[in-house]
């Protein structure tokens, strides 16, 4: 599945109401490490196919969401299940570590 | 513009320097801290020295050898590395910026994580190791920087125009020289970092407390871990993750020697330095 774009407008529908696991990547365009995480997120989306929804949130445009989920460092990767965050990774993270939580 | 900038002048850094300079590249080695080798009394298990050799002698001979072959070696502390245009990097020291096509980390395995209660617990929850990455989240807030060297000043400078107020905490060390309207220095020794979901206050040894919204850790001389966090290099247990060619997850950035983990031996550092150097040569000739 391709990587989606989450924002304050669609977050409830796309993430909170989703029954299965959703991977959310909090990032910003100016953040160097986020650029390194981006291809890893793309690979995860590809490997997980239809089984997991994967999307990105630009913290510049969605500060309320960043505050709500206590994001204070980017990239932050959060895995949601039934609308609740079940795991958070801070900083560039190995693909396999993330995949283990999603599988 | 350099072809290769190597950070660290121990056996891994020097070895990378020897291979890259012999390929006619423009090579600069920057170093500041003592190498583990320099502090080793005697090396008796390294090839070719029938009576052994002192760590200091081997270390100094390495630097001389690199200089003799034309490597520029400068004792300057690297305080930041940034992505530049066209896959290049800018390596910043106290006084200068150097542009380079590749960077080789050979910074040793020194860790700058203080043994303060709560420091691990609140990482990413108010404790940060990268001002440029996380400063954004502390707009107009009152924050602290832990450290007292040039690196701490560099991190403070990156936050001065973002935060409302910055307190530099030296944790009992001598205060650095810095003058800015919204910066104070506090030399009290720290006992614990406290908070609920995120950092809220810092408790000092004398039981006094200070409220804070965030703490940026910038102790000593920045090493591989700090730069890894700034650039987005993958690490595992504070070691830089490399493949068999010493490549990190970022094109043009390599790591070798103790900072990649494994055997903390001269022979391993020399091998990895050679490998990183050869891989940088291959990358530059593509």
Interface residues (C-beta under 8 A of the other chain):
Chain A: X28 X30 X31 X32 X33 X34 X35 X36 X37 X40 X59 X60 X66 X70 X71 X72 X73 X74 X75 X76 X88 X90 X91 X92 X93 X94
Chain B: X82 X83 X123 X124 X125 X126 X128 X130 X132 X133 X134 X136 X137 X138 X197 X198 X214 X229 X230 X231 X232 X233 X234 X236 X241 X249 X250
